[in-house]
Amino acid sequence: MNSRFVCTAAVAFLFTTPLALAQSPRPGDDKGELWEVTVKMEMAGMPMAMPATTQQMCLGKQAGDDKYVPKNDDCKLVSNSRSGNTQRYRMVCSGAQPMTAEGEITHTKDGYQGRMRMTGKMDGEPVDMTQTFSGRRLGECAGTVQNQLAKAQAQNDSAIAEACRQGMQQLTTELFFQPGAVCAARKQEFCGEVSKLAASAREPAGHAALRARNANVGAAFAACNQDYAAVTRAACNRAGETRNFEFIGGGSCDDDVRRIGETSCRGRSFTAIEASMRGVCSRYAAITRGQPTATAAASPSPAAAPKAPDPVQQSLDAVRKLLPF
Amino acid sequence: MRRRRAGTLAIAALWIGATCAGAVDAAGVPSPSDPYARVARAYRVSVDGRELWSSSAAEPRPPASLTKLMTALVVLDAIAPDEVVTVSARAARARGARVGLVVGERFHAADLVTAMLVASGNDACLAIAEHVAGSEAAFVRRMNERARAMQLSATHFENACGFDGPTHRSSARDIARMAQTLLERPLLARTVALPASTIHAIGGRAFDVRNSNALIGRVPGAVGVKTGYTARAGRCLVGLVERDGVRVMIVLLGAGDRWWDAVAMIERAFEHVHEAGARAGSPPR
């Protein structure tokens, strides 16, 4: 059996095994019995076993044993009988994949176990598949949907709260101020945080701490009517007074770097620069050499984007996964 | 009521998706790829292995002593660091940058690799190449085999230590790959990060060697890797700086003012990463 055929058969399997009577719990469909159903397929020639799949689903309460038989639109149940706890059935499938299936189901007090062998042809090639399946009755469907929605809602609320907390920490303005923002209710708290940061950022240490939280603090300040440029200017002035060249060379005080660099860095050998001035002179080189690199620096390419997962994005992704639609 | 609640959640999910997708798109604006066109005949700047800026990065050029990156790889492919190497008369007469080895002196291979990578000593380079393969010519064959195995298509060696030659060449991109491979070997990665070291002839003299890479000890996070210079190649450099888990590597071939230009490009590259992270909504690293 060639690999193309194996793949074709595997795809076909996906269409032939679902229990057509079964439905996943969903809004408006909360009648019947809740079952946990496990299905596993084995096929001659498959290089590896296909994993079993388990689902919870509502099975109708209608009488008869037909409901336990796997269904397919192309297949017709031609015989179905039960003797004691054992049910036997036979199906004939037509269409592009003509096949016959024979199955046996053993019923227990709270469930069933079954096995079905399918033989026939797929794309002209012979196929021999065996499907094993089992079901376990969990209870009534009523209430299940509401419970799942309530659980999803709680997880959703929790994930959004976490996203807002991280957004506050990183000053992610969009989460609070964009139209329809999920954290819009906490704008005031956000601006309170920005206001506190603005006060401390007039000193170099506070300014450095602010930048460590998020390089794009300007947007957060603007959203909260704070003057980031004035705060930065104050920090740079203070750094100049205290000869804090490390802060001046850190990227927030480029006007000062240009002024200082003209006299202390320009024309000097790299190895001759004293240690305390290396930060300023390195920054001076960065802003005066090459093409207008401000453009390059302001326009990040995808290649340079950090690869670390973004925790805010992860939280929001988690919210999306929890939504049952 | 339940459906309306579900609908609200769906809208929230869509809003979240749209918001976050927008942030990523904003960070994806293409940037100029060559903002430093005049700093070198060829250059390449990469962040965590991904090329950020470059010019003529695939063009074959004389690599000068950056050749020794491959030399070190081939040496450690072949022998143990504690193997004893005796300096030949030919190695002791090597031209250019020298440590000052004397014929007959014996060293552990690791010490000669240190002298070769840190101080770019041609005498150390030649001594160890001859020891490994029996002759420099045989060693160069191994270097070219290694280059082919690494698919360094712009690279061909004529000698083991980086002297100019009509077909002695490599490209900024190939050299970056050699450096990256070298840095995967812990012994070599530690060696190229040394600001200085002392090597010892077995039962004999000690030699102080100082790193020719001026970035080491002067640029925060500088951890390698190698310098080079010949008349044809001009000033060359592979520099590696690591800060908060982000690695910026720079390769300059035929540079004008290599130290200041290297510093400028490195600082800009880190700034670039920082700003890209802020636009994408991730905390700076």
Boltz contact constraints between the chains, C-beta under 6 A:
constraints:
  - contact:
      token1: [A, 27]
      token2: [B, 2]
      max_distance: 6.0
  - contact:
      token1: [A, 27]
      token2: [B, 3]
      max_distance: 6.0
  - contact:
      token1: [A, 27]
      token2: [B, 6]
      max_distance: 6.0
  - contact:
      token1: [A, 170]
      token2: [B, 283]
      max_distance: 6.0
  - contact:
      token1: [A, 172]
      token2: [B, 281]
      max_distance: 6.0
  - contact:
      token1: [A, 180]
      token2: [B, 15]
      max_distance: 6.0
  - contact:
      token1: [A, 214]
      token2: [B, 278]
      max_distance: 6.0
  - contact:
      token1: [A, 215]
      token2: [B, 274]
      max_distance: 6.0
  - contact:
      token1: [A, 215]
      token2: [B, 275]
      max_distance: 6.0
  - contact:
      token1: [A, 215]
      token2: [B, 278]
      max_distance: 6.0
  - contact:
      token1: [A, 215]
      token2: [B, 284]
      max_distance: 6.0
  - contact:
      token1: [A, 216]
      token2: [B, 278]
      max_distance: 6.0
  - contact:
      token1: [A, 270]
      token2: [B, 259]
      max_distance: 6.0
  - contact:
      token1: [A, 270]
      token2: [B, 260]
      max_distance: 6.0
  - contact:
      token1: [A, 271]
      token2: [B, 214]
      max_distance: 6.0
  - contact:
      token1: [A, 282]
      token2: [B, 263]
      max_distance: 6.0
  - contact:
      token1: [A, 282]
      token2: [B, 267]
      max_distance: 6.0
  - contact:
      token1: [A, 285]
      token2: [B, 260]
      max_distance: 6.0
  - contact:
      token1: [A, 285]
      token2: [B, 263]
      max_distance: 6.0
  - contact:
      token1: [A, 285]
      token2: [B, 264]
      max_distance: 6.0
  - contact:
      token1: [A, 286]
      token2: [B, 264]
      max_distance: 6.0
  - contact:
      token1: [A, 286]
      token2: [B, 267]
      max_distance: 6.0
  - contact:
      token1: [A, 286]
      token2: [B, 268]
      max_distance: 6.0
  - contact:
      token1: [A, 289]
      token2: [B, 264]
      max_distance: 6.0
  - contact:
      token1: [A, 290]
      token2: [B, 35]
      max_distance: 6.0
  - contact:
      token1: [A, 290]
      token2: [B, 36]
      max_distance: 6.0
  - contact:
      token1: [A, 291]
      token2: [B, 35]
      max_distance: 6.0
  - contact:
      token1: [A, 293]
      token2: [B, 35]
      max_distance: 6.0
  - contact:
      token1: [A, 293]
      token2: [B, 268]
      max_distance: 6.0
  - contact:
      token1: [A, 296]
      token2: [B, 31]
      max_distance: 6.0
  - contact:
      token1: [A, 296]
      token2: [B, 32]
      max_distance: 6.0
  - contact:
      token1: [A, 296]
      token2: [B, 35]
      max_distance: 6.0
  - contact:
      token1: [A, 297]
      token2: [B, 268]
      max_distance: 6.0
  - contact:
      token1: [A, 297]
      token2: [B, 271]
      max_distance: 6.0
  - contact:
      token1: [A, 297]
      token2: [B, 272]
      max_distance: 6.0
  - contact:
      token1: [A, 299]
      token2: [B, 29]
      max_distance: 6.0
  - contact:
      token1: [A, 299]
      token2: [B, 31]
      max_distance: 6.0
  - contact:
      token1: [A, 300]
      token2: [B, 27]
      max_distance: 6.0
  - contact:
      token1: [A, 300]
      token2: [B, 272]
      max_distance: 6.0
  - contact:
      token1: [A, 300]
      token2: [B, 276]
      max_distance: 6.0
  - contact:
      token1: [A, 301]
      token2: [B, 30]
      max_distance: 6.0
  - contact:
      token1: [A, 301]
      token2: [B, 31]
      max_distance: 6.0
  - contact:
      token1: [A, 302]
      token2: [B, 28]
      max_distance: 6.0
  - contact:
      token1: [A, 303]
      token2: [B, 50]
      max_distance: 6.0
  - contact:
      token1: [A, 304]
      token2: [B, 47]
      max_distance: 6.0
  - contact:
      token1: [A, 304]
      token2: [B, 52]
      max_distance: 6.0
  - contact:
      token1: [A, 304]
      token2: [B, 272]
      max_distance: 6.0
  - contact:
      token1: [A, 304]
      token2: [B, 273]
      max_distance: 6.0
  - contact:
      token1: [A, 304]
      token2: [B, 276]
      max_distance: 6.0
  - contact:
      token1: [A, 305]
      token2: [B, 27]
      max_distance: 6.0
  - contact:
      token1: [A, 305]
      token2: [B, 276]
      max_distance: 6.0
  - contact:
      token1: [A, 305]
      token2: [B, 280]
      max_distance: 6.0
  - contact:
      token1: [A, 306]
      token2: [B, 277]
      max_distance: 6.0
  - contact:
      token1: [A, 306]
      token2: [B, 282]
      max_distance: 6.0
  - contact:
      token1: [A, 310]
      token2: [B, 281]
      max_distance: 6.0
  - contact:
      token1: [A, 310]
      token2: [B, 282]
      max_distance: 6.0
  - contact:
      token1: [A, 312]
      token2: [B, 281]
      max_distance: 6.0
  - contact:
      token1: [A, 313]
      token2: [B, 20]
      max_distance: 6.0
  - contact:
      token1: [A, 316]
      token2: [B, 16]
      max_distance: 6.0
  - contact:
      token1: [A, 316]
      token2: [B, 20]
      max_distance: 6.0
  - contact:
      token1: [A, 320]
      token2: [B, 13]
      max_distance: 6.0
  - contact:
      token1: [A, 323]
      token2: [B, 9]
      max_distance: 6.0
  - contact:
      token1: [A, 323]
      token2: [B, 13]
      max_distance: 6.0
  - contact:
      token1: [A, 325]
      token2: [B, 10]
      max_distance: 6.0
